[in-house]
């Protein structure tokens, strides 16, 4: 049996994504130790019960000590401070790679690059952003899976200063969990996510919010499928939408233009234009294999 790739992996925040990463690492024997770090003993206990971690702690310094890889799986507005905190704890004699799982990247990258330039960031401490495009509207490690990332995409967002060897190490980590890795700039990532993730969540919430309660009991799979993601954590999605506000507004404008075209076709009874719009939407959907 091959020896583990990592001696110690630390996961800050062991919810659905963090727990699934820990399960995957342990299932594939990629690390000797996986430490779960969090604020609530109850959540850490749940992570331990589902074999997402080998040990747990509420003490960040204790948890990341001697870790070779730290994965920050907290809400986006907390990621920068957690990475900075790891930097303050960092042992210069021990090289460490830090990544995250945030749904937005540009502002996080900007703030951490600023920290590197102004606060004496240790040269052997590397941060490279990641975004596993996986998960669901549920919360907690009990809803995780060791195979959550199998066949899914993980975007990594290195800076121009990121060492190639560290980018390759991070890419290998995600592919070892079964994921397919795409490399993008933080800015390109946020533009893409606004269109295919953040706007859909906003629209799902708008549709759910606009649906009269008295009719929801009559809904079929169309309403249920379309609004499923609106069941996600509102506080988390508030952070994501505000962190990527400009790109989401741009995507929303494109949607409003499309919606105006549908309204015009309906208002004028223009069957030909309405069918053309529906056909174009079907083409885009079918071209992507119904993913």
Backbone as CSV, one residue per row, in Angstrom:
resi,resn,N_x,N_y,N_z,CA_x,CA_y,CA_z,C_x,C_y,C_z
1,UNK,0.850,-1.198,0.000,0.000,0.000,0.000,0.882,1.243,0.000
2,UNK,0.564,2.236,-0.843,1.350,3.449,-0.927,1.250,4.232,0.381
3,UNK,2.330,4.932,0.722,2.319,5.729,1.941,1.493,6.982,1.730
4,UNK,0.923,7.546,2.805,0.104,8.750,2.675,0.881,9.907,2.057
5,UNK,0.182,10.740,1.285,0.801,11.914,0.670,1.108,12.979,1.703
6,UNK,0.240,13.083,2.709,0.373,14.115,3.734,0.445,13.453,5.107
7,UNK,1.248,14.028,5.983,1.239,13.560,7.359,0.027,14.104,8.099
8,UNK,-0.234,15.413,7.901,-1.326,16.040,8.632,-2.043,17.043,7.746
9,UNK,-3.354,16.902,7.655,-4.219,17.850,6.963,-5.146,18.461,8.004
10,UNK,-5.231,19.781,8.024,-6.130,20.477,8.944,-7.285,21.086,8.159
11,UNK,-8.500,20.872,8.632,-9.694,21.413,7.985,-10.361,22.380,8.955
12,UNK,-10.407,23.647,8.557,-11.033,24.679,9.379,-12.482,24.819,8.927
13,UNK,-13.400,24.302,9.748,-14.811,24.299,9.383,-15.209,22.972,8.769
14,UNK,-15.793,22.096,9.561,-16.118,20.752,9.073,-17.623,20.596,8.887
15,UNK,-18.173,21.416,7.997,-19.569,21.268,7.617,-19.696,20.269,6.487
16,UNK,-20.628,20.507,5.582,-20.858,19.581,4.468,-19.611,19.411,3.603
17,UNK,-19.024,20.530,3.156,-17.860,20.447,2.270,-16.621,20.008,3.033
18,UNK,-16.342,20.665,4.163,-15.165,20.293,4.947,-15.227,18.850,5.410
19,UNK,-16.415,18.427,5.853,-16.573,17.038,6.286,-16.365,16.063,5.145
20,UNK,-16.900,16.397,3.969,-16.740,15.516,2.805,-15.279,15.404,2.392
21,UNK,-14.547,16.531,2.472,-13.120,16.495,2.143,-12.381,15.587,3.119
22,UNK,-12.687,15.732,4.408,-12.046,14.875,5.403,-12.358,13.406,5.181
23,UNK,-13.631,13.092,4.899,-14.007,11.704,4.612,-13.235,11.155,3.423
24,UNK,-13.117,11.982,2.370,-12.442,11.540,1.156,-10.965,11.293,1.405
25,UNK,-10.331,12.175,2.157,-8.902,12.022,2.475,-8.670,10.738,3.265
26,UNK,-9.520,10.487,4.261,-9.335,9.297,5.088,-9.690,8.024,4.338
27,UNK,-10.749,8.056,3.539,-11.141,6.871,2.768,-10.028,6.445,1.821
28,UNK,-9.346,7.443,1.234,-8.292,7.160,0.249,-6.906,7.067,0.876
29,UNK,-6.864,7.180,2.214,-5.616,7.066,2.978,-4.556,8.045,2.456
30,UNK,-4.980,9.279,2.247,-4.069,10.298,1.721,-3.322,11.036,2.823
31,UNK,-3.761,10.888,4.071,-3.093,11.555,5.190,-3.129,10.662,6.414
32,UNK,-2.099,10.776,7.226,-2.063,10.021,8.473,-3.040,10.599,9.493
33,UNK,-3.200,11.933,9.448,-4.042,12.606,10.434,-4.856,13.700,9.753
34,UNK,-6.133,13.774,10.068,-6.999,14.863,9.599,-7.616,15.509,10.826
35,UNK,-7.268,16.762,11.051,-7.753,17.484,12.228,-8.897,18.405,11.823
36,UNK,-10.014,18.302,12.521,-11.145,19.195,12.303,-11.106,20.329,13.303
37,UNK,-11.184,21.550,12.812,-11.106,22.737,13.668,-12.407,23.514,13.526
38,UNK,-13.020,23.857,14.631,-14.274,24.598,14.574,-14.562,25.292,15.881
39,UNK,-15.696,26.006,15.909,-16.075,26.749,17.115,-17.000,25.961,18.021
40,UNK,-17.801,25.065,17.431,-18.821,24.353,18.208,-18.441,22.891,18.411
41,UNK,-18.267,22.476,19.660,-17.953,21.069,19.943,-18.979,20.113,19.356
42,UNK,-20.250,20.539,19.266,-21.288,19.650,18.733,-21.024,19.324,17.260
43,UNK,-20.629,20.341,16.479,-20.324,20.111,15.067,-19.085,19.249,14.909
44,UNK,-18.094,19.499,15.746,-16.870,18.694,15.688,-17.161,17.251,16.071
45,UNK,-18.049,17.075,17.049,-18.431,15.723,17.434,-19.128,14.993,16.305
46,UNK,-19.978,15.706,15.574,-20.665,15.101,14.434,-19.657,14.692,13.366
47,UNK,-18.645,15.520,13.143,-17.607,15.199,12.149,-16.832,13.952,12.554
48,UNK,-16.565,13.823,13.835,-15.834,12.649,14.326,-16.691,11.388,14.170
49,UNK,-17.986,11.505,14.439,-18.864,10.331,14.370,-19.002,9.784,12.948
50,UNK,-18.916,10.652,11.951,-19.055,10.179,10.564,-17.694,9.936,9.906
51,UNK,-16.635,9.887,10.735,-15.275,9.595,10.242,-14.793,10.606,9.206
52,UNK,-15.107,11.893,9.463,-14.597,12.953,8.603,-13.237,13.445,9.080
53,UNK,-12.899,13.169,10.335,-11.646,13.626,10.942,-11.145,12.546,11.896
54,UNK,-9.864,12.650,12.218,-9.313,11.734,13.218,-9.288,12.371,14.597
55,UNK,-9.086,13.695,14.640,-9.105,14.434,15.902,-9.784,15.789,15.672
56,UNK,-10.207,16.405,16.757,-10.866,17.708,16.647,-10.334,18.661,17.709
57,UNK,-10.511,19.961,17.452,-10.137,20.978,18.428,-10.843,22.280,18.102
58,UNK,-11.073,23.079,19.126,-11.596,24.421,18.924,-10.470,25.459,18.938
59,UNK,-9.248,24.983,19.080,-8.079,25.862,19.145,-7.365,25.852,17.789
60,UNK,-7.437,26.960,17.070,-6.853,27.023,15.725,-5.357,26.746,15.744
61,UNK,-4.639,27.352,16.674,-3.184,27.178,16.740,-2.806,25.716,16.950
62,UNK,-3.521,25.074,17.831,-3.267,23.652,18.099,-3.612,22.812,16.876
63,UNK,-4.709,23.150,16.210,-5.161,22.344,15.092,-4.245,22.400,13.889
64,UNK,-3.707,23.583,13.583,-2.893,23.717,12.367,-1.417,23.444,12.624
65,UNK,-1.046,23.276,13.876,0.371,23.053,14.193,0.900,21.828,13.438
66,UNK,1.968,22.034,12.689,2.647,20.984,11.920,1.824,20.439,10.755
67,UNK,0.709,21.061,10.443,-0.068,20.622,9.274,0.676,21.005,7.997
68,UNK,0.628,20.138,7.022,1.251,20.429,5.728,0.256,21.038,4.749
69,UNK,-1.022,20.775,5.006,-2.087,21.339,4.196,-3.203,21.807,5.121
70,UNK,-3.635,23.059,4.931,-4.755,23.608,5.686,-5.842,23.979,4.686
71,UNK,-7.046,23.442,4.888,-8.185,23.733,4.005,-9.204,24.524,4.805
72,UNK,-9.413,25.787,4.415,-10.344,26.666,5.131,-11.718,26.527,4.489
73,UNK,-12.664,25.990,5.233,-14.012,25.696,4.726,-15.067,26.506,5.468
74,UNK,-14.742,27.752,5.772,-15.657,28.630,6.490,-16.419,29.512,5.501
75,UNK,-17.458,30.237,5.955,-18.136,31.192,5.077,-17.156,32.201,4.481
76,UNK,-17.478,32.736,3.304,-16.519,33.553,2.562,-16.040,34.767,3.344
77,UNK,-16.898,35.375,4.162,-16.470,36.583,4.857,-15.476,36.288,5.986
78,UNK,-15.282,35.020,6.326,-14.340,34.647,7.391,-13.023,34.087,6.854
79,UNK,-12.935,33.815,5.558,-11.775,33.109,5.017,-10.492,33.906,5.183
80,UNK,-10.522,35.192,4.839,-9.302,36.006,4.903,-8.735,36.010,6.314
81,UNK,-9.574,36.231,7.308,-9.081,36.291,8.678,-8.537,34.946,9.136
82,UNK,-9.156,33.848,8.708,-8.632,32.538,9.098,-7.268,32.282,8.462
83,UNK,-7.105,32.661,7.208,-5.800,32.472,6.550,-4.748,33.349,7.221
84,UNK,-5.116,34.594,7.511,-4.175,35.476,8.202,-3.803,34.912,9.571
85,UNK,-4.782,34.330,10.259,-4.512,33.752,11.582,-3.527,32.594,11.476
86,UNK,-3.683,31.765,10.448,-2.719,30.677,10.236,-1.340,31.258,9.992
87,UNK,-1.276,32.356,9.237,0.005,33.012,8.981,0.677,33.498,10.245
88,UNK,-0.125,34.005,11.176,0.447,34.496,12.442,0.956,33.356,13.315
89,UNK,0.332,32.184,13.167,0.720,31.019,13.964,1.892,30.278,13.337
90,UNK,2.117,30.521,12.065,3.023,29.731,11.229,4.392,29.519,11.859
91,UNK,4.853,28.275,11.766,6.194,27.894,12.214,7.135,27.956,11.006
92,UNK,8.081,28.898,10.980,8.945,29.077,9.804,9.725,27.830,9.397
93,UNK,9.890,26.898,10.318,10.642,25.691,9.987,9.774,24.632,9.327
94,UNK,8.488,24.942,9.156,7.551,23.945,8.636,6.776,24.527,7.464
95,UNK,6.969,23.987,6.295,6.306,24.485,5.098,4.841,24.053,5.087
96,UNK,3.955,24.986,4.719,2.523,24.677,4.714,1.848,25.315,3.505
97,UNK,0.891,24.598,2.936,0.062,25.083,1.835,-1.342,25.296,2.377
98,UNK,-1.912,26.473,2.101,-3.266,26.790,2.552,-4.157,26.978,1.330
99,UNK,-5.345,26.410,1.395,-6.343,26.657,0.365,-7.685,26.874,1.051
100,UNK,-8.705,27.183,0.256,-10.032,27.392,0.797,-11.047,26.737,-0.124
101,UNK,-12.328,26.904,0.184,-13.374,26.349,-0.683,-14.415,27.412,-1.016
102,UNK,-14.040,28.685,-0.898,-14.993,29.772,-1.059,-15.573,29.883,-2.458
103,UNK,-16.832,30.331,-2.527,-17.525,30.489,-3.808,-17.170,31.775,-4.520
104,UNK,-16.443,32.673,-3.853,-15.907,33.864,-4.497,-14.409,33.890,-4.267
105,UNK,-13.676,34.517,-5.164,-12.228,34.417,-5.102,-11.491,35.750,-5.192
106,UNK,-11.973,36.704,-6.006,-11.176,37.889,-6.315,-10.876,38.739,-5.081
107,UNK,-11.894,39.025,-4.277,-11.674,39.879,-3.109,-10.795,39.173,-2.082
108,UNK,-10.990,37.882,-1.909,-10.138,37.109,-1.002,-8.684,37.161,-1.460
109,UNK,-8.456,36.934,-2.758,-7.097,36.967,-3.304,-6.484,38.349,-3.133
110,UNK,-7.268,39.390,-3.394,-6.763,40.767,-3.278,-6.325,41.062,-1.848
111,UNK,-7.153,40.708,-0.883,-6.821,41.003,0.513,-5.617,40.216,0.993
112,UNK,-5.508,38.960,0.554,-4.382,38.144,1.010,-3.081,38.530,0.312
113,UNK,-3.148,38.957,-0.936,-1.953,39.473,-1.614,-1.452,40.730,-0.903
114,UNK,-2.388,41.547,-0.453,-2.033,42.750,0.303,-1.326,42.362,1.605
115,UNK,-1.841,41.328,2.264,-1.207,40.858,3.500,0.209,40.365,3.245
116,UNK,0.402,39.662,2.132,1.724,39.154,1.785,2.722,40.283,1.594
117,UNK,2.245,41.409,1.042,3.137,42.525,0.732,3.413,43.416,1.930
118,UNK,2.493,43.441,2.889,2.607,44.437,3.958,2.861,43.882,5.350
119,UNK,2.675,42.596,5.539,2.741,42.096,6.922,3.814,41.046,7.156
120,UNK,4.818,41.014,6.298,5.895,40.055,6.508,5.456,38.620,6.406
121,UNK,4.601,38.340,5.425,4.079,36.986,5.209,5.239,36.014,5.012
122,UNK,5.301,34.916,5.772,6.423,33.975,5.650,6.522,33.399,4.230
123,UNK,7.707,33.359,3.653,7.859,32.892,2.262,7.463,31.440,2.048
124,UNK,7.542,30.607,3.071,7.191,29.195,2.913,5.718,28.915,3.182
125,UNK,4.935,29.975,3.431,3.496,29.817,3.617,2.806,30.262,2.336
126,UNK,2.178,29.326,1.655,1.553,29.608,0.361,0.034,29.464,0.459
127,UNK,-0.677,30.477,-0.041,-2.128,30.373,-0.172,-2.488,30.330,-1.645
128,UNK,-3.266,29.327,-2.033,-3.805,29.216,-3.390,-5.284,28.892,-3.246
129,UNK,-6.130,29.733,-3.798,-7.570,29.558,-3.644,-8.108,28.364,-4.404
130,UNK,-9.177,27.782,-3.863,-9.880,26.670,-4.517,-11.380,26.879,-4.379
131,UNK,-12.121,26.276,-5.294,-13.584,26.268,-5.186,-14.123,24.948,-5.714
132,UNK,-14.434,24.006,-4.831,-15.093,22.770,-5.269,-16.544,23.076,-5.652
133,UNK,-16.895,22.811,-6.893,-18.264,23.077,-7.345,-19.080,21.820,-7.083
134,UNK,-19.476,21.700,-5.844,-20.179,20.496,-5.381,-20.984,20.874,-4.158
135,UNK,-21.716,19.927,-3.635,-22.500,20.169,-2.440,-23.978,20.313,-2.765
136,UNK,-24.736,20.670,-1.763,-26.177,20.850,-1.920,-26.656,21.839,-0.875
137,UNK,-27.953,21.963,-0.728,-28.513,22.972,0.167,-28.464,22.546,1.634
138,UNK,-28.015,21.318,1.925,-27.988,20.826,3.301,-26.724,21.287,4.014
139,UNK,-26.753,21.159,5.334,-25.627,21.617,6.138,-25.171,20.501,7.073
140,UNK,-23.889,20.548,7.442,-23.382,19.626,8.434,-22.672,18.423,7.846
141,UNK,-21.665,17.912,8.549,-20.888,16.772,8.057,-21.713,15.505,7.905
142,UNK,-22.829,15.396,8.632,-23.676,14.207,8.532,-24.304,14.070,7.148
143,UNK,-24.304,15.153,6.383,-24.829,15.101,5.025,-23.706,14.988,3.984
144,UNK,-22.487,14.834,4.461,-21.336,14.746,3.561,-21.174,13.367,2.959
145,UNK,-20.192,13.260,2.068,-19.902,11.987,1.408,-18.438,11.962,1.002
146,UNK,-17.811,10.816,1.183,-16.412,10.656,0.765,-16.248,10.741,-0.746
147,UNK,-17.347,10.587,-1.472,-17.297,10.638,-2.934,-17.968,11.895,-3.493
148,UNK,-18.147,12.903,-2.651,-18.840,14.119,-3.088,-18.151,14.766,-4.288
149,UNK,-16.820,14.701,-4.341,-16.083,15.400,-5.393,-15.774,14.536,-6.614
150,UNK,-16.157,13.287,-6.571,-15.850,12.396,-7.695,-16.587,12.872,-8.947
151,UNK,-15.804,13.158,-9.981,-16.372,13.615,-11.236,-16.821,15.059,-11.237
152,UNK,-16.608,15.771,-10.125,-17.002,17.178,-10.042,-15.813,18.079,-10.364
153,UNK,-16.105,19.338,-10.626,-15.058,20.296,-10.966,-14.605,21.060,-9.730
154,UNK,-13.297,21.212,-9.604,-12.722,22.113,-8.609,-11.909,23.157,-9.368
155,UNK,-12.235,24.420,-9.143,-11.461,25.506,-9.745,-10.379,25.922,-8.766
156,UNK,-9.144,26.033,-9.229,-8.089,26.606,-8.399,-7.645,27.916,-9.034
157,UNK,-7.308,28.889,-8.179,-7.049,30.242,-8.654,-5.702,30.758,-8.157
158,UNK,-4.610,30.246,-8.691,-3.294,30.728,-8.263,-3.048,32.156,-8.729
159,UNK,-2.159,32.840,-8.043,-1.716,34.155,-8.493,-0.495,33.974,-9.391
160,UNK,-0.045,35.054,-9.969,1.155,34.980,-10.815,2.379,34.622,-9.996
161,UNK,2.314,34.882,-8.684,3.460,34.578,-7.821,3.411,33.160,-7.239
162,UNK,2.331,32.442,-7.448,2.214,31.100,-6.869,3.246,30.157,-7.480
163,UNK,4.062,29.509,-6.667,5.052,28.574,-7.202,4.388,27.435,-7.967
164,UNK,4.938,27.093,-9.107,4.352,26.028,-9.933,4.260,24.714,-9.178
165,UNK,5.272,24.446,-8.350,5.268,23.183,-7.605,4.102,23.113,-6.635
166,UNK,3.753,24.271,-6.018,2.639,24.289,-5.074,1.296,24.189,-5.807
167,UNK,1.213,24.820,-6.973,-0.002,24.682,-7.791,-0.196,23.219,-8.173
168,UNK,0.884,22.564,-8.560,0.813,21.150,-8.941,0.424,20.285,-7.747
169,UNK,0.943,20.630,-6.554,0.596,19.865,-5.354,-0.873,19.988,-5.019
170,UNK,-1.395,21.214,-5.149,-2.806,21.426,-4.857,-3.688,20.726,-5.892
171,UNK,-3.280,20.812,-7.137,-4.039,20.127,-8.191,-4.076,18.623,-7.931
172,UNK,-2.945,18.062,-7.531,-2.889,16.630,-7.230,-3.793,16.276,-6.059
173,UNK,-3.860,17.167,-5.060,-4.728,16.913,-3.912,-6.170,16.740,-4.358
174,UNK,-6.660,17.684,-5.166,-8.068,17.612,-5.583,-8.321,16.441,-6.525
175,UNK,-7.402,16.173,-7.432,-7.610,15.039,-8.338,-7.557,13.722,-7.568
176,UNK,-6.811,13.679,-6.479,-6.767,12.475,-5.643,-8.112,12.194,-4.988
177,UNK,-8.932,13.234,-4.854,-10.274,13.068,-4.282,-11.311,12.774,-5.357
178,UNK,-10.847,12.623,-6.611,-11.747,12.272,-7.700,-12.230,13.441,-8.532
179,UNK,-11.759,14.649,-8.218,-12.244,15.840,-8.914,-11.466,16.100,-10.199
180,UNK,-12.095,16.898,-11.066,-11.433,17.418,-12.254,-11.086,18.875,-11.978
181,UNK,-9.839,19.251,-12.206,-9.362,20.578,-11.819,-9.289,21.508,-13.021
182,UNK,-9.816,22.717,-12.838,-9.725,23.790,-13.824,-8.969,24.942,-13.171
183,UNK,-8.011,25.524,-13.889,-7.232,26.647,-13.369,-7.725,27.937,-14.015
184,UNK,-8.069,28.929,-13.199,-8.553,30.220,-13.673,-7.971,31.326,-12.803
185,UNK,-8.030,32.554,-13.291,-7.711,33.683,-12.422,-8.882,33.898,-11.463
186,UNK,-8.641,34.521,-10.327,-9.750,34.809,-9.408,-10.856,35.630,-10.068
187,UNK,-10.464,36.573,-10.907,-11.453,37.436,-11.560,-12.305,36.653,-12.553
188,UNK,-11.673,35.799,-13.335,-12.420,34.989,-14.302,-13.365,34.038,-13.574
189,UNK,-12.892,33.477,-12.478,-13.734,32.591,-11.674,-15.003,33.304,-11.226
190,UNK,-14.853,34.514,-10.693,-16.010,35.220,-10.149,-16.995,35.624,-11.239
191,UNK,-16.482,35.965,-12.413,-17.367,36.279,-13.538,-18.180,35.050,-13.926
192,UNK,-17.504,33.910,-14.002,-18.173,32.667,-14.386,-19.200,32.247,-13.346
193,UNK,-18.835,32.302,-12.065,-19.746,31.862,-11.015,-20.979,32.759,-10.906
194,UNK,-20.803,34.051,-11.201,-21.962,34.944,-11.188,-23.012,34.468,-12.173
195,UNK,-22.547,33.994,-13.336,-23.473,33.582,-14.403,-24.104,32.227,-14.132
196,UNK,-23.322,31.263,-13.641,-23.828,29.884,-13.584,-24.139,29.384,-12.182
197,UNK,-23.866,30.189,-11.162,-24.136,29.751,-9.794,-24.851,30.816,-8.976
198,UNK,-24.270,32.005,-8.919,-24.819,33.033,-8.034,-26.132,33.600,-8.559
199,UNK,-26.208,33.889,-9.859,-27.473,34.357,-10.435,-28.566,33.288,-10.319
200,UNK,-28.292,32.019,-10.659,-29.341,31.004,-10.481,-29.874,30.926,-9.055
201,UNK,-28.988,31.085,-8.055,-29.476,31.047,-6.681,-30.388,32.240,-6.408
202,UNK,-29.977,33.413,-6.865,-30.805,34.599,-6.684,-32.177,34.410,-7.337
203,UNK,-32.190,33.866,-8.555,-33.452,33.673,-9.278,-34.320,32.604,-8.610
204,UNK,-33.694,31.525,-8.135,-34.464,30.492,-7.432,-35.137,31.084,-6.194
205,UNK,-34.409,31.953,-5.494,-34.974,32.597,-4.311,-36.099,33.544,-4.700
206,UNK,-35.913,34.256,-5.814,-36.948,35.185,-6.265,-38.217,34.438,-6.665
207,UNK,-38.061,33.306,-7.355,-39.229,32.512,-7.764,-39.953,31.966,-6.540
208,UNK,-39.186,31.429,-5.575,-39.814,30.904,-4.362,-40.538,32.017,-3.609
209,UNK,-39.880,33.175,-3.516,-40.475,34.284,-2.787,-41.711,34.852,-3.458
210,UNK,-41.791,34.716,-4.789,-42.932,35.243,-5.537,-44.089,34.253,-5.644
211,UNK,-43.907,33.050,-5.121,-44.938,32.015,-5.229,-45.926,32.121,-4.072
212,UNK,-47.215,32.323,-4.341,-48.203,32.401,-3.255,-48.239,31.098,-2.453
213,UNK,-48.179,31.209,-1.153,-48.171,30.028,-0.280,-49.331,29.076,-0.584
214,UNK,-50.475,29.641,-0.895,-51.668,28.794,-1.058,-51.604,27.907,-2.290
215,UNK,-50.662,28.195,-3.211,-50.552,27.387,-4.424,-49.356,26.427,-4.403
216,UNK,-48.446,26.611,-3.466,-47.220,25.798,-3.457,-47.535,24.318,-3.284
217,UNK,-48.607,23.995,-2.564,-48.969,22.585,-2.372,-49.349,21.910,-3.689
218,UNK,-49.640,22.702,-4.706,-49.994,22.153,-6.019,-48.786,21.997,-6.923
219,UNK,-47.626,22.418,-6.472,-46.438,22.430,-7.337,-45.958,21.018,-7.646
220,UNK,-45.409,20.870,-8.837,-44.815,19.605,-9.242,-43.308,19.713,-9.267
221,UNK,-42.673,18.850,-10.040,-41.216,18.810,-10.062,-40.603,20.083,-10.648
222,UNK,-41.339,20.777,-11.535,-40.799,22.001,-12.118,-40.489,23.046,-11.070
223,UNK,-41.474,23.334,-10.206,-41.254,24.317,-9.136,-40.237,23.791,-8.125
224,UNK,-40.355,22.515,-7.770,-39.449,21.936,-6.779,-38.000,21.956,-7.265
225,UNK,-37.775,21.559,-8.524,-36.411,21.541,-9.058,-35.850,22.951,-9.198
226,UNK,-36.680,23.866,-9.671,-36.222,25.229,-9.921,-35.878,25.968,-8.634
227,UNK,-36.594,25.685,-7.553,-36.384,26.426,-6.306,-35.554,25.659,-5.276
228,UNK,-35.094,24.457,-5.618,-34.372,23.627,-4.628,-33.239,24.394,-3.961
229,UNK,-32.426,25.092,-4.751,-31.250,25.740,-4.162,-31.614,26.941,-3.295
230,UNK,-32.864,27.410,-3.394,-33.294,28.504,-2.523,-33.353,28.064,-1.063
231,UNK,-33.273,26.757,-0.826,-33.277,26.240,0.544,-31.909,26.357,1.210
232,UNK,-30.912,26.881,0.472,-29.580,27.050,1.044,-29.563,28.077,2.164
233,UNK,-28.479,28.083,2.921,-28.311,28.962,4.078,-28.369,30.437,3.655
234,UNK,-29.393,31.192,4.071,-29.507,32.595,3.651,-28.313,33.455,4.056
235,UNK,-27.762,33.235,5.246,-26.628,34.044,5.698,-25.409,33.796,4.815
236,UNK,-25.181,32.547,4.450,-24.061,32.213,3.579,-24.226,32.850,2.206
237,UNK,-25.445,32.760,1.648,-25.673,33.302,0.309,-25.700,34.819,0.302
238,UNK,-26.084,35.427,1.386,-25.969,36.888,1.492,-24.513,37.307,1.347
239,UNK,-23.615,36.569,1.996,-22.190,36.870,1.895,-21.676,36.698,0.464
240,UNK,-22.066,35.588,-0.171,-21.588,35.298,-1.528,-22.054,36.364,-2.518
241,UNK,-23.339,36.699,-2.465,-23.891,37.664,-3.417,-23.270,39.045,-3.245
242,UNK,-23.044,39.462,-2.009,-22.430,40.766,-1.783,-20.946,40.762,-2.145
243,UNK,-20.263,39.652,-1.874,-18.835,39.575,-2.198,-18.594,39.623,-3.705
244,UNK,-19.575,39.153,-4.478,-19.432,39.133,-5.943,-20.465,40.057,-6.590
245,UNK,-20.780,41.137,-5.903,-21.896,41.996,-6.270,-21.822,42.519,-7.712
246,UNK,-20.682,43.042,-8.128,-20.591,43.630,-9.473,-20.878,42.600,-10.554
247,UNK,-20.269,41.434,-10.439,-20.487,40.391,-11.446,-21.924,39.874,-11.422
248,UNK,-22.502,39.772,-10.228,-23.893,39.315,-10.139,-24.825,40.350,-10.765
249,UNK,-24.550,41.617,-10.548,-25.369,42.669,-11.161,-25.266,42.627,-12.689
250,UNK,-24.054,42.381,-13.201,-23.887,42.249,-14.661,-24.697,41.066,-15.194
251,UNK,-24.622,39.934,-14.486,-25.376,38.747,-14.903,-26.877,38.996,-14.797
252,UNK,-27.275,39.722,-13.764,-28.690,40.037,-13.584,-29.199,40.936,-14.713
253,UNK,-28.353,41.854,-15.179,-28.756,42.705,-16.295,-28.980,41.882,-17.562
254,UNK,-28.094,40.902,-17.809,-28.286,40.033,-18.981,-29.596,39.256,-18.855
255,UNK,-29.881,38.791,-17.644,-31.126,38.059,-17.428,-32.340,38.972,-17.638
256,UNK,-32.258,40.190,-17.132,-33.372,41.120,-17.294,-33.636,41.420,-18.771
257,UNK,-32.558,41.486,-19.566,-32.730,41.686,-21.008,-33.456,40.499,-21.637
258,UNK,-33.073,39.301,-21.197,-33.721,38.097,-21.708,-35.183,38.036,-21.267
259,UNK,-35.405,38.383,-20.028,-36.764,38.374,-19.497,-37.637,39.393,-20.235
260,UNK,-37.049,40.539,-20.574,-37.793,41.558,-21.312,-38.203,41.041,-22.693
261,UNK,-37.319,40.234,-23.306,-37.651,39.662,-24.611,-38.816,38.677,-24.499
262,UNK,-38.818,37.882,-23.439,-39.947,36.975,-23.205,-41.238,37.771,-22.951
263,UNK,-41.140,38.803,-22.139,-42.323,39.620,-21.839,-42.890,40.248,-23.113
264,UNK,-41.985,40.765,-23.943,-42.432,41.406,-25.190,-43.146,40.404,-26.094
265,UNK,-42.573,39.199,-26.212,-43.184,38.177,-27.068,-44.557,37.767,-26.534
266,UNK,-44.665,37.618,-25.218,-45.953,37.247,-24.622,-46.973,38.377,-24.757
267,UNK,-46.526,39.588,-24.481,-47.437,40.729,-24.511,-48.034,40.946,-25.898
268,UNK,-47.212,40.691,-26.928,-47.680,40.914,-28.301,-48.274,39.653,-28.929
269,UNK,-48.239,38.546,-28.181,-48.743,37.289,-28.730,-47.895,36.779,-29.885
270,UNK,-46.606,37.086,-29.843,-45.679,36.735,-30.931,-45.191,35.295,-30.731
271,UNK,-45.920,34.335,-31.289,-45.597,32.921,-31.108,-44.231,32.573,-31.678
272,UNK,-43.888,33.164,-32.818,-42.612,32.855,-33.466,-41.431,33.283,-32.591
273,UNK,-41.500,34.495,-32.042,-40.411,34.975,-31.186,-40.344,34.173,-29.884
274,UNK,-41.503,33.840,-29.336,-41.532,33.062,-28.098,-40.891,31.695,-28.309
275,UNK,-41.231,31.039,-29.413,-40.640,29.726,-29.682,-39.141,29.844,-29.936
276,UNK,-38.727,30.911,-30.604,-37.294,31.106,-30.863,-36.527,31.242,-29.548
277,UNK,-37.072,31.991,-28.612,-36.428,32.150,-27.308,-36.362,30.821,-26.560
278,UNK,-37.440,30.065,-26.608,-37.464,28.760,-25.947,-36.488,27.787,-26.604
279,UNK,-36.392,27.827,-27.924,-35.462,26.950,-28.647,-34.017,27.284,-28.323
280,UNK,-33.695,28.573,-28.224,-32.333,28.972,-27.889,-31.963,28.517,-26.478
281,UNK,-32.907,28.638,-25.550,-32.662,28.167,-24.188,-32.451,26.656,-24.164
282,UNK,-33.245,25.938,-24.920,-33.105,24.485,-25.005,-31.765,24.099,-25.614
283,UNK,-31.327,24.868,-26.618,-30.042,24.580,-27.256,-28.896,24.678,-26.260
284,UNK,-28.901,25.764,-25.476,-27.840,25.961,-24.479,-27.854,24.834,-23.452
285,UNK,-29.040,24.487,-22.993,-29.165,23.407,-21.998,-28.720,22.069,-22.566
286,UNK,-29.196,21.741,-23.762,-28.857,20.442,-24.377,-27.387,20.357,-24.731
287,UNK,-26.787,21.475,-25.126,-25.378,21.486,-25.526,-24.450,21.154,-24.373
288,UNK,-24.942,21.335,-23.154,-24.121,21.046,-21.972,-24.486,19.709,-21.346
289,UNK,-25.112,18.865,-22.133,-25.333,17.478,-21.707,-26.322,17.331,-20.571
290,UNK,-27.146,18.360,-20.334,-28.120,18.261,-19.252,-27.479,18.217,-17.886
291,UNK,-26.237,18.739,-17.757,-25.542,18.725,-16.460,-26.270,19.602,-15.449
